[in-house]
Every structure is written in C-alpha cells, then in structure tokens.
Amino acid sequence: VSADVDTAVLALLRAALTGYDTDRVHDGEVRGADWPERVISAPLPYVIFFTTPGYPTNPRMCGRRGLAVEFTINSVGSTRAQAKFMGQRSQDAIDGKRILNARRIARTETNVPVRRDDEWTRPDGGPLFIDTRTYSIAAH
C-alpha cells in the first residue's frame, strides 16, 4: 500500500511542477548530487520526496485497522524565497487531495523554518535553502 501512496503523490507533484526544462521532482535522491564533494548540480528549484513504510493505525483512534503513511517533501532553492515558493507549490498540489479510493492527504506539522543547508552547496559555492513539509495519509 505504501508504494501505491508513493506513486500517487509523485504523480500529483509532477503534474503540478511543470513548466521547467527538466523534471524537478526527485524520489528520495537528487539526480546531479556529487556525494564525495557534497555539491548539487541539479537545476533549481526542485523537490525531494521522502517516504516511510507506514505504521499500523489504532482502530480505537481512527475507527478501523489499517496503515498510515507519512512522507516529507523538501523543497530546495538558491534563496529562502525560492525554497518557500516551491514548498507552497508542492503543498498546493497535494494537501487535502484525495487519492487511493478517496483517502485524503493532510499536512501534519506546522512552521518548520526554511533553513540554509550547510552540508551541500552549488557548483559555484552558492548556498542551498530547504523548506520541509510533512504529510500523512491513512492507507487502509
């Protein structure tokens, strides 16, 4: 079930984040990342989708037994404003949307600050900024 959620969410993100010369949605790992040098050469802005295998839901809390899947979307830009903009576009694309037999995606946290990434840089040494948003969906 978790793989079905991943596929559906990635499709929503890709459909919403069009108009760029390349695919700006990365599934867990950024294409164009130089791990030894800690340099990202992928075109900006972009989003990275991170998922979990899910966890069992408690029927006393939600009315039925099933699986809840949480996932995080990191939106990355060359400025705070660019990361925030991509984060909002991603949120608009998925928050409240219904997938997999009308199950609703919901944002699960509030106000994680947009922050500078001090571990990775651009090829020219420029900074990267990250906007992180977490969501969940009950995948019964």
Secondary structure, DSSP 8 states (H G I E B T S, - for coil): -HHHHHHHHHHHHHHHS-SSSS--EEESS-TTEETTTTEE-S-SSEEEEEE---EEE-HHHHSS-EEEEEEEEEEEESSHHHHHHHHHHHHHHHTT-EETTTEE-EE-------EEESS-B-TTS--EEEEEEEEEEE--
